[in-house]
């Protein structure tokens, strides 16, 4: 018997909260995520598992200091956040 939780089943419940939560860490990704997926969010065609995989993939390419594990929302240490934001904004030397 599968337990259905509306917060994970319906994209309209979690997608905008996710973008808002990651806006400080990945502002470009958050803005692109909501604008590129607005139709999918409205029609509930967005899969949270695929979005989580995309975030993990982005994190792996943008930072070598932190690891995003499977879970509802990633959490990071403050030093990792500052490094990721700087790297994404292009202010961190390679």
N, C-alpha and C positions, 0 to 999 in steps of 0.2 A: 504494500500500500504506500503510494507516494504522497507525501504531504506537500500541498501546494501553498506557497507563501506569495501573496500578492506583490510584496516588495521586490521579489526576484522574477516573478512571472510577467509582470506588466512593466514595460520599459518606461512608461510615463511616470512611474513612481520612483525609479532609481536613476535614470539617465541624467536628468538635470541636477540632481543632488551630487552625483559623481563628478560631473563637470564643475560644479561649484566648489566641491571639496578639493579638486585637483588644480583649480585655477591659480592658486598661489605657487604651486610647484611646477606646473606645466601650463602656463597661460596660453601659449599658442595652440597646444593640443586641445585644451578645454574649449577654446573658441571654435576651432575647426570641428571638433567632435559634435557640438550642438548644431552648428550650421550645416554640416554635411549629413547629419543623421536625423534632421528634424522630421522628415517624412516617415522614416522608419520608426521613430519614437511615437509619432502620432498613430501609426497603424499597428504598433506593437510587433514589428518585424525585427527588432534589434535584440540579439542574444547577448546576455551579460557575460557568458563564458568567452565568446569571441572578443568582446571588448576587453575583458581581463587579460586575455592572451596578447592582444595588441599593446596594452600597457606594459606588460612584462617584457615584450619584445623591444619596445621603445626604451624602457629603463635599461635593458641589457646593453643596448648600443650607445646610450647617452652617459652611462656611469659605470665605473668599475668598483666603486666603493660600497654600493648597496645591492641588495637582492630583493626582488619582489616575489613573495611566495603566494601560493594560491590562497585566496580569501576574498571577502567581500570588498574591502578597500585596503590599499597598501598604506603602510605607515613607515616613516623614515626618520632617522636621526637628523638633528638640525644641520650638522655639518654636511651631510649628504644632500639635503635640500638646497643649501646655498650653492654647492658645487654643481648640482644638476641644473638649477636655474641659470647660473652663469654660463654653463656649457650650452644650454639650449638657446640662450640669448647671444651667444657668440662672444662673450667677454672673457672667457677662460682660454688661456693658451692651450693648444693641443698637447 
